[in-house]
Amino acid sequence: MITTLAFRHLLVRKIRSLFLLLGFSIGVGVMVVLLSVGEAMLEQSRDVSLVGGGEVTVLPQGIDVEAMRTGGLGAMFFTIERARFLTRQALGGPRHQALVRTVAPAIEGKLLYLCPANDECRPTAVRAGGEIPSRAVALGAGLDVLEGRWSDSPRDSAYVAPSAQQLYDEMDRFHLPSRADSTWGEWHYFNLVSGPEEWWYVTFLVGGEVSLDHRGERWGGRLLLTHRRPDGRHDRYTAEVPAAGVSFDTSRADVAIGESFVRQRDGTYRLHAAARGVGGRALLDLTVRPESNRYFPPVELRDQDFRSGYVVPALAASATGRICVGDRCSEVKDLPAYHDHNWGVWRGVTWEWGSARGDRFSLLYGGVYGPERSNSSPFFLAMVDSLGVRQVLRFGPIRYQGGRSADGVAGARAPERFSLTGTWEADTVTLSVTVEHALATDMEAATFRRLFLQMRGRFELRGRIMGEPVGDRGQGFFETYLTQ
């Protein structure tokens, strides 16, 4: 009887019955989905391969999450580049302190091989992980320690909150080449503006077949000072020193080239640079203090025999001390300054580079053209403010336009203006530069002849970052190469 009534209802009330069946189907489907999600969450909560705690998990770009869980081949070689910088500034720095309470770096399920001590090596495969105890506890993912202590070591503390000495030692130090190479070069570069129409380029260079034990004579050091005088002329001063008179430190920024040196202590640089040129003797005795958070972390490009590294410990800094040219000395205070550090193999290598300071941002752009196209780096534009790096964008070719005279080489020409457009997902900014001064250096090698241009000019920045309009103006230094 009930079955007969049901079928009659379906036949008589077809539309109503269709809606009732549709609603019942949707309800059943939602219930199945909820049960599946609940079962998956329960399974994952019991999975030792997953990191617990926290509200957001940051993983390497491009990784297969399922492969990471199961330890498949797709998870073996992934890593998060510059994880220390992300922990300290990009995610855990002052910019997001109202939103992000704790950042806890962790390594999960890495494949290692162990060999017993004092025995023939018979490697045993193990799975290992690592984390910062205090940060893991703050995230609610601390270990239940049954015996002993689980607390931060000095290295743990230096990773998440280094002192100024630890931070700058980690960023700014000297390197050794992978093998003997006459085209190896590594240098500290500083520039400082001593007047509206006057500035200095300062380079402490170590190059050749470099070694710490001073073996061989095919390397040495060179100090190069370039002074742009208020009258528009450029004076160059140099001091060349053989390997026996050069020392450098692979654990910090310290280098000595004859009587000239750079020393870094507690994040402050002491420069003593003495060299001779046509104008006599030039001496710079300065203390350079980087501004807080205005740095760019080390990056390195490696491909077989090619290696190129770069770091900017002081995107914006102030210089105080004494500058002497000939017999005239002057005391200077809080001059705008900049410092970066370069290393690598420079055979057939050129670059695009610029650093500028505006009212709001410090800007840095650059990229390297290696001897082969395969080892050329992506070009980046970094926007940095008092809270650190605001955004890093990528850009394509720089659009150079017009022409103007350049000092240094007879008949040399430099661009009159140029622009580039950086993008990253929805963010877009355009940097436009008007060149006001240019210095050309003839760079001649066996394989090419190019002009190296060092330019000074005004910039204007316009665009949108994270949905907000941004703009700035100021002055900066810029470099490029022109083929002869």
C-alpha positions as CSV (number, residue, x, y, z in Angstrom):
1,M,0.0,0.0,0.0
2,I,2.8,2.5,0.9
3,T,4.7,1.6,-2.2
4,T,1.7,2.2,-4.4
5,L,1.0,5.6,-2.8
6,A,4.7,6.6,-3.2
7,F,4.7,5.8,-7.0
8,R,1.3,7.5,-7.5
9,H,2.7,10.6,-5.8
10,L,5.8,10.6,-8.1
11,L,3.5,10.3,-11.1
12,V,1.0,13.0,-10.0
13,R,3.5,15.5,-8.5
14,K,6.5,15.1,-10.9
15,I,8.1,18.5,-10.4
16,R,7.8,18.5,-6.6
17,S,9.2,14.9,-6.6
18,L,12.1,16.0,-8.8
19,F,13.1,18.8,-6.4
20,L,12.8,16.5,-3.4
21,L,15.2,14.0,-5.1
22,L,17.6,16.7,-6.0
23,G,17.8,18.0,-2.5
24,F,18.2,14.5,-1.1
25,S,21.1,13.9,-3.6
26,I,22.9,17.2,-2.7
27,G,22.6,16.3,1.1
28,V,24.0,12.9,0.6
29,G,26.9,14.3,-1.6
30,V,27.8,17.0,1.1
31,M,27.8,14.3,3.8
32,V,30.1,12.1,1.7
33,V,32.5,15.0,1.2
34,L,32.6,16.0,4.9
35,L,33.2,12.4,5.9
36,S,36.0,12.1,3.4
37,V,37.7,15.4,4.6
38,G,37.3,14.2,8.2
39,E,38.9,10.9,7.4
40,A,41.8,12.6,5.5
41,M,42.4,14.9,8.4
42,L,42.5,12.0,10.9
43,E,44.9,10.1,8.7
44,Q,47.2,13.1,8.3
45,S,47.2,13.8,12.0
46,R,48.7,10.4,12.5
47,D,51.3,10.8,9.7
48,V,54.8,11.2,11.0
49,S,55.9,12.7,7.6
50,L,53.9,15.8,8.1
51,V,54.9,18.9,10.1
52,G,52.4,19.7,12.9
53,G,51.5,23.1,14.5
54,G,51.0,26.5,13.0
55,E,48.3,27.8,10.7
56,V,50.3,28.2,7.4
57,T,52.9,25.8,6.0
58,V,55.4,27.2,3.4
59,L,56.8,24.6,1.0
60,P,59.3,24.8,-1.8
61,Q,57.8,26.1,-5.1
62,G,56.9,23.3,-7.5
63,I,57.1,20.5,-5.0
64,D,54.7,17.5,-5.2
65,V,53.1,17.5,-1.7
66,E,52.1,13.9,-1.9
67,A,55.7,13.0,-2.9
68,M,57.0,15.0,0.1
69,R,54.6,13.0,2.4
70,T,55.6,9.6,1.1
71,G,59.3,10.4,0.6
72,G,59.2,9.8,-3.1
73,L,61.9,10.9,-5.5
74,G,60.1,14.1,-6.3
75,A,60.8,15.3,-2.7
76,M,64.5,14.5,-2.3
77,F,66.2,17.5,-3.8
78,F,63.8,20.4,-3.0
79,T,64.8,23.2,-0.7
80,I,63.6,26.7,0.1
81,E,66.2,29.1,-1.1
82,R,67.4,31.8,1.3
83,A,65.3,30.3,4.1
84,R,67.1,32.3,6.8
85,F,66.1,35.5,5.0
86,L,62.5,34.4,4.8
87,T,62.5,33.5,8.5
88,R,64.1,36.7,9.7
89,Q,62.7,39.3,7.4
90,A,60.3,38.3,4.6
91,L,57.9,36.4,6.9
92,G,59.1,36.9,10.4
93,G,60.4,40.5,10.2
94,P,58.9,43.8,11.5
95,R,56.7,44.2,8.4
96,H,54.4,41.4,9.5
97,Q,54.8,41.4,13.3
98,A,51.2,42.3,13.8
99,L,50.1,39.3,11.8
100,V,52.8,36.7,12.2
101,R,53.6,35.6,15.8
102,T,56.1,32.8,15.1
103,V,58.0,31.4,12.1
104,A,59.4,27.9,12.7
105,P,61.9,26.6,10.0
106,A,62.1,22.9,9.8
107,I,63.7,20.1,7.7
108,E,61.6,16.9,7.3
109,G,62.6,13.5,6.1
110,K,66.0,14.3,4.5
111,L,68.0,11.4,3.2
112,L,71.4,11.1,4.8
113,Y,74.1,8.5,4.8
114,L,76.1,7.7,8.0
115,C,79.5,6.0,8.2
116,P,80.7,4.5,11.5
117,A,83.7,6.4,13.1
118,N,87.1,4.8,12.9
119,D,85.9,2.1,10.5
120,E,85.8,1.5,6.8
121,C,82.9,3.5,5.4
122,R,79.8,1.3,4.9
123,P,77.1,3.9,4.6
124,T,73.8,3.4,6.2
125,A,70.8,5.3,4.9
126,V,68.8,7.3,7.5
127,R,66.0,9.8,7.5
128,A,66.7,12.9,9.4
129,G,65.0,16.2,10.3
130,G,65.8,19.4,12.1
131,E,64.0,22.4,13.7
132,I,64.4,25.2,16.2
133,P,63.1,23.9,19.6
134,S,61.8,27.2,20.9
135,R,60.0,28.0,17.6
136,A,58.5,24.5,17.3
137,V,57.1,24.8,20.9
138,A,55.6,28.2,20.1
139,L,53.8,26.6,17.1
140,G,52.4,23.8,19.3
141,A,54.6,21.2,17.6
142,G,57.2,20.6,20.3
143,L,58.5,17.2,21.0
144,D,57.5,15.2,24.1
145,V,61.0,14.8,25.7
146,L,61.1,11.8,28.0
147,E,64.7,12.3,29.0
148,G,67.3,15.1,28.7
149,R,66.8,18.6,27.4
150,W,65.5,20.0,24.1
151,S,66.4,23.6,23.8
152,D,68.0,26.1,21.4
153,S,71.7,25.8,20.8
154,P,73.8,28.9,20.0
155,R,73.5,28.0,16.3
156,D,69.7,27.8,16.6
157,S,69.7,31.3,18.1
158,A,72.0,32.6,15.4
159,Y,69.7,31.2,12.7
160,V,66.5,32.9,13.8
161,A,67.8,36.1,15.6
162,P,71.5,36.7,14.9
163,S,73.5,39.5,16.4
164,A,74.8,42.2,14.1
165,Q,78.2,40.5,14.0
166,Q,76.7,37.1,13.2
167,L,74.4,38.6,10.5
168,Y,77.1,40.5,8.6
169,D,79.6,37.7,9.0
170,E,77.1,35.3,7.4
171,M,76.3,37.7,4.6
172,D,79.6,39.3,3.8
173,R,82.7,37.1,3.7
174,F,85.3,36.1,1.3
175,H,85.3,32.9,-0.8
176,L,87.8,30.5,-2.3
177,P,87.5,29.5,-6.0
178,S,86.5,25.9,-6.7
179,R,89.7,25.4,-8.6
180,A,92.7,27.6,-9.7
181,D,91.4,30.1,-12.3
182,S,93.2,33.2,-13.5
183,T,89.8,34.9,-14.1
184,W,88.6,34.6,-10.5
185,G,87.9,37.9,-8.9
186,E,86.3,39.0,-5.6
187,W,85.8,42.5,-4.4
188,H,84.2,44.9,-1.9
189,Y,82.6,47.8,-3.7
190,F,81.6,51.1,-2.0
191,N,80.2,54.3,-3.3
192,L,79.6,57.5,-1.4
193,V,78.3,60.9,-2.4
194,S,80.4,63.7,-0.9
195,G,78.6,66.6,-2.6
196,P,75.8,67.5,-5.1
197,E,78.3,66.9,-8.0
198,E,81.0,64.9,-6.3
199,W,81.2,61.2,-5.4
200,W,83.6,58.3,-5.0
201,Y,83.8,54.7,-6.3
202,V,85.9,52.5,-4.0
203,T,86.9,48.9,-4.9
204,F,89.0,46.4,-2.8
205,L,89.8,43.6,-5.3
206,V,91.4,40.2,-4.9
207,G,91.9,38.3,-8.1
208,G,93.8,35.5,-10.0
209,E,94.6,32.0,-8.8
210,V,93.7,32.9,-5.2
211,S,94.7,30.7,-2.2
212,L,94.8,31.2,1.5
213,D,98.3,30.0,2.0
214,H,99.7,32.5,-0.6
215,R,101.1,29.7,-2.8
216,G,102.0,30.8,-6.3
217,E,102.4,34.3,-7.7
218,R,99.5,34.5,-10.1
219,W,97.2,36.5,-7.9
220,G,97.2,39.6,-5.9
221,G,95.2,42.6,-4.7
222,R,94.3,45.9,-6.2
223,L,92.7,49.0,-4.7
224,L,90.9,51.3,-7.1
225,L,89.5,54.7,-6.2
226,T,87.6,56.9,-8.7
227,H,86.9,60.4,-7.7
228,R,84.2,62.4,-9.6
229,R,85.3,66.0,-8.9
230,P,82.8,68.9,-8.6
231,D,84.1,70.3,-11.9
232,G,83.0,67.1,-13.7
233,R,86.4,65.5,-14.2
234,H,87.2,62.0,-13.0
235,D,90.5,61.1,-11.2
236,R,91.6,57.6,-10.7
237,Y,93.9,56.3,-8.0
238,T,95.3,52.7,-7.8
239,A,97.5,50.6,-5.6
240,E,98.5,47.1,-6.7
241,V,99.9,44.6,-4.2
242,P,101.3,41.1,-4.7
243,A,99.9,38.0,-3.0
244,A,102.3,38.3,-0.1
245,G,100.8,41.6,0.9
246,V,97.2,40.5,0.7
247,S,95.1,38.8,3.4
248,F,91.4,38.0,3.5
249,D,89.0,36.2,5.8
250,T,86.5,33.5,4.6
251,S,84.5,33.9,7.8
252,R,83.9,37.6,7.6
253,A,84.3,40.7,5.4
254,D,87.9,41.6,6.5
255,V,90.5,42.1,3.8
256,A,93.9,43.9,3.7
257,I,95.6,45.0,0.5
258,G,98.9,46.5,1.5
259,E,98.2,49.4,3.9
260,S,94.6,49.6,2.8
261,F,91.9,47.5,4.6
262,V,88.2,46.8,5.3
263,R,87.1,45.6,8.7
264,Q,83.6,44.8,9.9
265,R,82.7,44.7,13.6
266,D,79.1,44.5,14.9
267,G,77.7,45.5,11.5
268,T,79.9,48.6,11.1
269,Y,82.6,48.8,8.4
270,R,85.9,50.6,8.8
271,L,87.6,51.6,5.6
272,H,91.2,52.7,5.1
273,A,92.0,53.2,1.5
274,A,95.3,54.8,0.2
275,A,96.3,54.9,-3.5
276,R,98.1,57.1,-5.9
277,G,97.2,58.7,-9.2
278,V,97.8,61.6,-11.5
279,G,96.5,63.9,-8.8
280,G,98.9,62.6,-6.2
281,R,97.8,60.5,-3.2
282,A,94.2,59.9,-2.1
283,L,93.3,58.7,1.3
284,L,89.9,57.7,2.6
285,D,89.6,56.8,6.3
286,L,85.9,56.2,6.9
287,T,83.3,54.4,9.1
288,V,80.4,53.1,7.1
289,R,77.2,52.2,9.1
290,P,74.4,50.3,7.2
291,E,70.8,51.3,7.8
292,S,68.7,48.7,9.6
293,N,66.9,46.1,7.4
294,R,68.2,47.6,4.1
295,Y,70.2,44.7,2.8
296,F,69.8,42.1,0.1
297,P,70.8,38.4,0.9
298,P,73.5,36.5,-0.9
299,V,72.7,34.9,-4.3
300,E,75.0,32.7,-6.3
301,L,74.8,31.3,-9.8
302,R,76.8,28.1,-10.5
303,D,77.0,26.0,-13.6
304,Q,80.0,23.7,-14.0
305,D,83.0,26.0,-14.4
306,F,81.0,29.2,-14.1
307,R,80.3,30.9,-10.7
308,S,79.0,34.3,-9.9
309,G,77.9,35.5,-6.5
310,Y,76.5,38.8,-5.1
311,V,75.3,40.3,-1.8
312,V,74.4,43.8,-0.7
313,P,75.0,44.2,3.0
314,A,74.4,48.0,2.9
315,L,71.8,49.1,0.3
316,A,71.7,52.4,2.2
317,A,74.4,53.5,4.7
318,S,76.1,56.6,6.1
319,A,79.8,57.3,6.0
320,T,81.7,59.4,8.5
321,G,85.5,60.2,8.7
322,R,88.2,61.9,6.7
323,I,89.0,62.2,2.9
324,C,92.3,63.5,1.7
325,V,93.3,64.4,-1.9
326,G,96.9,65.5,-2.2
327,D,97.6,67.8,0.7
328,R,94.0,68.8,1.3
329,C,91.9,66.9,3.9
330,S,88.3,67.3,5.0
331,E,86.2,65.8,7.7
332,V,82.9,64.4,6.4
333,K,79.9,63.2,8.3
334,D,76.9,61.0,7.4
335,L,77.5,60.9,3.6
336,P,75.1,58.7,1.7
337,A,76.9,55.4,1.0
338,Y,76.3,52.0,-0.5
339,H,78.2,48.7,-0.2
340,D,78.1,45.4,-2.1
341,H,80.3,42.3,-2.5
342,N,80.9,40.3,-5.6
343,W,82.8,37.1,-6.3
344,G,83.2,34.6,-9.1
345,V,84.7,33.7,-12.5
346,W,84.6,36.8,-14.8
347,R,85.7,35.4,-18.1
348,G,83.4,37.0,-20.7
349,V,80.9,38.1,-18.1
350,T,79.0,41.4,-18.2
351,W,76.0,42.7,-16.2
352,E,73.3,45.2,-15.8
353,W,73.1,46.9,-12.3
354,G,71.6,49.8,-10.5
355,S,71.2,51.1,-7.0
356,A,69.1,54.2,-6.1
357,R,67.8,55.9,-3.0
358,G,64.5,57.7,-2.9
359,D,62.3,59.3,-0.3
360,R,60.6,56.0,0.5
361,F,62.5,53.2,-1.1
362,S,66.0,51.9,-1.7
363,L,66.0,50.2,-5.1
364,L,68.3,47.5,-6.5
365,Y,68.2,45.9,-9.9
366,G,70.6,43.7,-11.7
367,G,71.4,40.5,-13.6
368,V,74.5,38.8,-15.1
369,Y,75.2,37.8,-18.6
370,G,77.4,34.7,-18.4
371,P,79.8,33.6,-21.2
372,E,77.0,31.3,-22.4
373,R,73.3,32.1,-22.4
374,S,72.6,29.0,-20.3
375,N,74.3,30.5,-17.3
376,S,72.9,34.0,-17.4
377,S,70.9,35.0,-14.3
378,P,67.2,36.2,-14.2
379,F,67.1,39.9,-13.9
380,F,65.4,41.3,-10.7
381,L,64.2,44.6,-9.3
382,A,64.1,44.8,-5.4
383,M,62.2,47.4,-3.5
384,V,63.4,47.9,0.0
385,D,62.1,50.2,2.7
386,S,62.8,50.7,6.5
387,L,61.1,47.3,7.2
388,G,63.1,45.4,4.7
389,V,62.4,44.0,1.3
390,R,59.0,45.0,0.2
391,Q,58.9,43.1,-3.1
392,V,61.2,41.5,-5.7
393,L,60.1,41.6,-9.3
394,R,61.5,40.2,-12.6
395,F,62.1,42.3,-15.7
396,G,63.2,41.7,-19.3
397,P,65.3,43.9,-21.5
398,I,66.2,47.4,-20.4
399,R,65.0,50.0,-22.9
400,Y,68.0,52.4,-23.5
401,Q,67.3,55.6,-25.5
402,G,69.1,58.6,-26.8
403,G,72.7,59.4,-26.4
404,R,75.0,61.7,-24.4
405,S,78.8,62.1,-24.0
406,A,80.7,60.0,-21.5
407,D,84.0,60.9,-19.7
408,G,87.0,58.6,-19.6
409,V,87.2,57.4,-23.3
410,A,87.4,59.8,-26.2
411,G,84.3,59.8,-28.2
412,A,82.4,57.5,-25.8
413,R,78.6,57.7,-25.7
414,A,76.2,56.8,-23.0
415,P,72.4,56.5,-23.0
416,E,70.5,59.7,-22.3
417,R,67.7,57.8,-20.5
418,F,66.4,54.2,-19.9
419,S,63.5,52.4,-18.4
420,L,62.5,48.9,-17.2
421,T,59.3,47.3,-16.1
422,G,59.3,44.8,-13.3
423,T,56.4,42.3,-12.8
424,W,55.5,39.6,-10.3
425,E,52.0,38.1,-10.6
426,A,49.6,41.1,-10.2
427,D,52.4,43.6,-9.2
428,T,53.9,45.9,-11.8
429,V,56.3,48.8,-11.4
430,T,58.1,50.9,-14.0
431,L,61.5,52.5,-13.2
432,S,62.5,55.4,-15.5
433,V,66.0,57.0,-15.2
434,T,67.5,60.2,-16.7
435,V,71.3,59.9,-17.0
436,E,73.0,63.1,-15.8
437,H,76.7,61.9,-15.7
438,A,78.6,59.0,-17.2
439,L,82.1,57.5,-17.0
440,A,83.3,55.1,-19.7
441,T,86.1,52.5,-19.2
442,D,87.5,50.5,-22.2
443,M,87.3,46.8,-21.3
444,E,89.3,44.9,-23.9
445,A,89.8,41.1,-23.8
446,A,90.8,38.4,-26.2
447,T,87.2,37.6,-27.0
448,F,85.5,41.0,-26.9
449,R,85.9,44.8,-26.6
450,R,83.3,46.7,-24.7
451,L,82.7,50.0,-22.9
452,F,81.9,49.7,-19.2
453,L,79.6,52.6,-18.2
454,Q,79.2,53.9,-14.7
455,M,76.3,56.4,-14.6
456,R,74.7,58.7,-12.2
457,G,71.1,59.9,-12.7
458,R,67.6,60.7,-11.4
459,F,64.9,58.1,-11.3
460,E,61.1,58.0,-11.0
461,L,59.2,54.9,-9.9
462,R,55.5,54.3,-10.6
463,G,53.3,51.2,-10.3
464,R,51.2,49.0,-8.0
465,I,52.4,46.6,-5.3
466,M,50.0,44.3,-3.5
467,G,47.0,46.2,-4.8
468,E,48.4,49.6,-3.6
469,P,49.8,52.4,-5.8
470,V,53.5,53.1,-5.2
471,G,55.7,56.0,-6.3
472,D,59.1,57.5,-5.5
473,R,61.8,59.7,-6.8
474,G,65.5,60.1,-6.1
475,Q,69.0,59.5,-7.4
476,G,71.2,56.5,-8.0
477,F,74.2,54.8,-9.6
478,F,73.8,52.6,-12.6
479,E,76.1,50.3,-14.7
480,T,76.0,48.6,-18.1
481,Y,78.2,47.5,-21.0
482,L,78.1,48.7,-24.6
483,T,79.7,46.6,-27.4
484,Q,82.4,48.4,-29.5
